[in-house]
Amino acid sequence: MTLLIATAVLPVVGTINEDENIKIKTNMLNDPVDVPVWELGDSWTYNEKYCSIGSNYAWYHNCTIVCTVTDTTGDSYTLEWLSENDEGSYTIDGFYRLKFTPYTKFTQETQHRKTDLAHERTYWQEKGLVIWLIGNINLPIPAQFSDVFEETYTPADESLPFPITAGTTGTIPEYSYTGHEKVALYWGLIKIIDSDYSGTILAREYTCEMATITVPAGIYDAYNISIEGNFHENEDIHTTTWTYYVPQVGYIAKQFHHVDYDPSGQYFYEYKAELISTNYTP
């Protein structure tokens, strides 16, 4: 997963009349939105869905995820992400066909630069009881599963172009990533993946416009940061992203990210998130 000091007041739902609403939206078009200031314990809860399909694997995931600020010291924020109601499956090489259970837990720790919330590092793990479906008859065998990776970004990933201003265009800078992933069953007795990886995400152009969105947390006027283009060293990989940033929420209220192989359109990756609630106050 998937981010204040706002220079504009945004309506959720209420008794603002039409003239006041127009005035607010006009101010939003003219005034840039600065980086939020997060406090210890600020949290955001999302509905989150994603799936990733490659030549030899398929991964589906659906959960409620709670993101909390756990450290504000130094030049970076640390966020902790904890899943609830984890559902999904993981298949690799057509043999390891694993179905998640309520005892499969997803946790993540991300680090973000305070000056612009740029993403600096991720530590990610999904662990717990899964059902291993073996053979054509899908013989169910309980198994302990773990998927752990750590990834760093150089320079940091500036996915939110602060200060954010509606009606503008710009460039998300190029960055490189390095990481290591380990996937195993039965506490490492069966190793599925254990490897380093690295790559470069190319610079991409973005546009920012206002959009009214409805999510479980409410109705918001949001800054829609839209990114589209080839984003990887492999020029055949195409990405489309819509990120809806809401200053009064202090982070992303909605996001949709789709990656495919261009021009074939072969499906590769899709991610969706919608805000359920937050305790953040500007």
C-alpha positions as CSV (number, residue, x, y, z in Angstrom):
1,M,0.0,0.0,0.0
2,T,-0.6,2.8,-0.5
3,L,-0.3,10.9,2.1
4,L,-1.3,18.7,6.7
5,I,-1.6,21.8,6.7
6,A,-4.4,22.6,4.3
7,T,-4.8,26.0,2.8
8,A,-8.5,25.3,1.8
9,V,-11.4,24.0,3.8
10,L,-13.2,21.1,2.1
11,P,-16.8,20.2,2.6
12,V,-17.9,16.6,3.3
13,V,-21.7,16.9,3.6
14,G,-23.6,19.6,5.3
15,T,-25.6,22.8,5.0
16,I,-23.2,24.9,2.9
17,N,-25.2,26.7,0.3
18,E,-24.4,26.7,-3.4
19,D,-22.6,30.1,-3.4
20,E,-20.4,29.1,-0.5
21,N,-19.7,25.8,-2.2
22,I,-18.6,27.5,-5.4
23,K,-16.3,29.8,-3.4
24,I,-14.7,26.9,-1.6
25,K,-14.1,25.1,-4.9
26,T,-12.6,28.2,-6.5
27,N,-10.2,28.6,-3.6
28,M,-9.2,25.0,-4.0
29,L,-8.4,25.6,-7.6
30,N,-6.2,28.6,-6.8
31,D,-4.5,27.6,-3.5
32,P,-1.8,24.9,-3.3
33,V,-2.3,22.3,-0.6
34,D,0.8,21.8,1.6
35,V,2.1,18.6,3.2
36,P,0.0,17.4,6.2
37,V,1.5,17.2,9.7
38,W,0.9,13.8,11.2
39,E,0.8,13.1,14.9
40,L,1.5,9.9,16.8
41,G,-1.6,7.7,16.7
42,D,-3.2,9.3,13.6
43,S,-4.9,6.4,11.7
44,W,-6.8,5.6,8.5
45,T,-8.8,2.5,7.8
46,Y,-9.4,1.3,4.3
47,N,-11.1,-1.4,2.3
48,E,-8.3,-2.8,0.2
49,K,-8.3,-5.1,-2.8
50,Y,-5.5,-6.2,-5.1
51,C,-4.5,-8.9,-7.4
52,S,-1.3,-9.6,-9.3
53,I,-1.0,-12.1,-12.2
54,G,2.3,-13.1,-14.0
55,S,3.5,-15.9,-16.2
56,N,3.8,-18.4,-13.3
57,Y,1.8,-16.9,-10.4
58,A,-1.5,-15.4,-9.3
59,W,-2.1,-13.5,-6.1
60,Y,-5.5,-12.2,-4.9
61,H,-6.1,-10.2,-1.7
62,N,-9.0,-8.6,0.0
63,C,-9.0,-7.1,3.5
64,T,-9.7,-4.2,5.8
65,I,-6.4,-2.5,6.6
66,V,-5.7,-0.1,9.5
67,C,-2.8,2.4,9.0
68,T,-1.4,4.1,12.1
69,V,1.4,6.6,12.6
70,T,3.8,4.9,15.1
71,D,6.8,7.1,15.0
72,T,7.3,10.8,14.3
73,T,10.9,11.3,15.4
74,G,13.6,12.5,13.0
75,D,13.0,13.4,9.4
76,S,10.5,10.6,8.6
77,Y,7.2,9.2,9.7
78,T,6.7,5.5,10.3
79,L,3.3,3.9,9.5
80,E,2.1,0.5,10.6
81,W,-0.5,-1.3,8.5
82,L,-2.5,-4.2,10.1
83,S,-5.1,-6.3,8.2
84,E,-8.5,-7.4,9.4
85,N,-10.8,-10.0,7.7
86,D,-8.0,-11.2,5.4
87,E,-9.2,-13.1,2.3
88,G,-7.3,-14.2,-0.7
89,S,-5.2,-16.8,-2.4
90,Y,-1.6,-17.4,-3.7
91,T,-0.6,-19.6,-6.6
92,I,2.8,-20.2,-8.0
93,D,4.0,-22.6,-10.7
94,G,0.5,-24.2,-10.7
95,F,1.6,-26.4,-7.7
96,Y,1.5,-24.1,-4.7
97,R,-2.2,-23.2,-4.6
98,L,-2.8,-21.7,-1.2
99,K,-6.0,-20.3,0.1
100,F,-5.8,-17.7,2.9
101,T,-7.8,-18.2,6.2
102,P,-8.9,-15.7,8.9
103,Y,-5.6,-16.7,10.6
104,T,-3.5,-15.3,7.7
105,K,-2.4,-11.8,8.8
106,F,-0.9,-9.1,6.7
107,T,1.4,-6.5,8.4
108,Q,3.4,-3.7,6.8
109,E,5.7,-0.9,8.0
110,T,6.4,2.0,5.7
111,Q,8.6,5.0,6.1
112,H,7.8,8.4,4.6
113,R,9.8,11.6,4.3
114,K,8.2,14.4,6.3
115,T,8.8,17.1,3.8
116,D,6.7,15.6,1.0
117,L,5.5,12.1,2.3
118,A,7.8,10.5,-0.3
119,H,8.0,6.7,0.2
120,E,11.5,5.7,1.5
121,R,11.1,2.1,2.6
122,T,8.7,-0.8,3.1
123,Y,8.8,-3.9,5.2
124,W,6.0,-6.3,4.4
125,Q,4.9,-9.7,5.5
126,E,1.9,-12.0,5.3
127,K,1.9,-15.0,7.6
128,G,-0.3,-17.5,9.1
129,L,-2.5,-20.6,8.5
130,V,-3.4,-21.3,4.9
131,I,-5.0,-24.2,3.1
132,W,-2.8,-25.9,0.5
133,L,-4.9,-27.3,-2.3
134,I,-3.0,-30.3,-3.8
135,G,-3.7,-32.2,-7.0
136,N,-6.7,-32.1,-9.4
137,I,-9.1,-32.9,-6.5
138,N,-7.9,-29.9,-4.5
139,L,-7.0,-32.0,-1.5
140,P,-6.9,-29.5,1.4
141,I,-3.8,-29.6,3.6
142,P,-3.3,-27.0,6.4
143,A,0.0,-25.2,6.1
144,Q,1.9,-22.4,7.8
145,F,2.7,-19.7,5.1
146,S,5.0,-16.7,5.2
147,D,5.8,-14.1,2.6
148,V,8.3,-11.5,3.7
149,F,10.0,-8.7,1.8
150,E,11.8,-5.5,2.4
151,E,12.2,-2.8,-0.2
152,T,14.0,0.5,-0.3
153,Y,13.7,3.4,-2.8
154,T,16.5,5.7,-4.1
155,P,15.6,8.5,-4.3
156,A,12.4,8.3,-2.4
157,D,9.2,7.7,-4.4
158,E,7.5,11.2,-4.7
159,S,4.0,9.8,-5.6
160,L,2.2,12.9,-4.1
161,P,3.4,16.1,-5.8
162,F,3.3,18.5,-2.9
163,P,2.3,21.3,-3.0
164,I,-0.8,19.9,-4.7
165,T,-2.6,22.3,-7.0
166,A,-5.7,21.6,-9.1
167,G,-5.5,22.3,-12.8
168,T,-1.7,21.6,-13.0
169,T,0.5,19.1,-14.7
170,G,4.0,17.8,-13.8
171,T,6.4,14.9,-13.5
172,I,6.8,12.2,-10.9
173,P,10.6,11.7,-10.8
174,E,12.3,8.5,-11.6
175,Y,13.5,6.3,-8.8
176,S,15.1,2.9,-8.2
177,Y,14.2,0.1,-5.9
178,T,16.1,-2.8,-4.3
179,G,14.7,-5.6,-2.2
180,H,14.6,-9.2,-1.0
181,E,11.6,-11.6,-0.8
182,K,11.2,-14.9,0.9
183,V,8.2,-17.1,0.5
184,A,8.0,-20.4,2.4
185,L,5.8,-23.0,4.0
186,Y,6.1,-24.7,7.4
187,W,8.4,-22.1,9.0
188,G,10.9,-22.2,6.1
189,L,11.1,-26.0,5.6
190,I,9.6,-25.6,2.1
191,K,11.2,-22.6,0.3
192,I,9.2,-21.2,-2.6
193,I,11.0,-17.9,-3.2
194,D,14.3,-16.6,-1.7
195,S,15.8,-13.9,-3.9
196,D,17.0,-10.4,-4.3
197,Y,15.5,-8.1,-6.9
198,S,16.0,-4.5,-8.2
199,G,14.7,-2.2,-10.9
200,T,13.9,1.4,-11.9
201,I,10.6,3.1,-12.2
202,L,10.7,5.7,-15.0
203,A,9.6,9.3,-14.6
204,R,5.8,9.7,-15.4
205,E,3.7,12.7,-16.2
206,Y,0.7,13.6,-14.0
207,T,-2.3,15.9,-14.1
208,C,-4.2,17.2,-11.0
209,E,-7.9,18.0,-11.2
210,M,-10.8,18.3,-8.6
211,A,-13.2,15.4,-8.3
212,T,-16.1,14.7,-6.0
213,I,-15.8,11.1,-4.6
214,T,-18.0,8.9,-2.4
215,V,-16.3,6.4,-0.1
216,P,-17.5,4.6,3.0
217,A,-16.1,7.5,5.1
218,G,-18.2,10.1,3.3
219,I,-18.4,12.4,0.3
220,Y,-15.3,14.6,-0.4
221,D,-14.0,17.1,-2.9
222,A,-10.7,15.5,-3.6
223,Y,-7.5,16.3,-5.6
224,N,-7.4,13.6,-8.3
225,I,-3.7,13.0,-9.2
226,S,-3.9,11.0,-12.5
227,I,-0.8,9.3,-13.8
228,E,-0.6,7.3,-17.0
229,G,2.3,6.0,-19.1
230,N,5.1,3.5,-19.4
231,F,6.7,3.3,-16.0
232,H,9.3,0.5,-15.9
233,E,12.6,-0.3,-17.6
234,N,10.6,-2.7,-19.7
235,E,8.8,-0.2,-22.0
236,D,6.0,-2.6,-22.6
237,I,4.6,-2.2,-19.1
238,H,1.9,0.4,-18.9
239,T,0.4,2.0,-15.8
240,T,-2.7,4.0,-15.0
241,T,-3.2,5.5,-11.5
242,W,-5.8,7.7,-9.9
243,T,-5.0,8.9,-6.4
244,Y,-7.6,11.0,-4.6
245,Y,-6.0,13.2,-1.9
246,V,-8.2,15.0,0.6
247,P,-6.6,17.6,2.9
248,Q,-9.2,17.3,5.7
249,V,-8.4,13.6,5.8
250,G,-4.7,14.2,5.7
251,Y,-4.0,11.3,3.4
252,I,-5.4,9.4,0.4
253,A,-9.2,8.8,0.5
254,K,-9.3,6.6,-2.6
255,Q,-6.9,5.0,-5.0
256,F,-7.0,2.9,-8.2
257,H,-3.9,1.5,-9.8
258,H,-3.8,-0.7,-12.9
259,V,-0.7,-2.1,-14.6
260,D,-0.8,-4.2,-17.8
261,Y,1.5,-5.2,-20.7
262,D,1.1,-2.7,-23.6
263,P,0.0,-3.0,-26.4
264,S,-1.3,-6.6,-25.7
265,G,-3.4,-5.5,-22.7
266,Q,-2.5,-8.7,-20.8
267,Y,-3.6,-8.2,-17.2
268,F,-0.8,-7.8,-14.7
269,Y,-1.7,-5.9,-11.5
270,E,-4.6,-4.0,-10.0
271,Y,-5.1,-2.3,-6.7
272,K,-8.1,-0.5,-5.1
273,A,-8.5,1.2,-1.8
274,E,-11.3,3.3,-0.2
275,L,-11.3,5.1,3.1
276,I,-13.6,3.7,5.8
277,S,-12.7,6.1,8.6
278,T,-10.0,8.2,10.1
279,N,-9.3,10.0,13.4
280,Y,-7.0,12.6,11.7
281,T,-7.9,16.2,12.4
282,P,-6.2,19.1,10.5
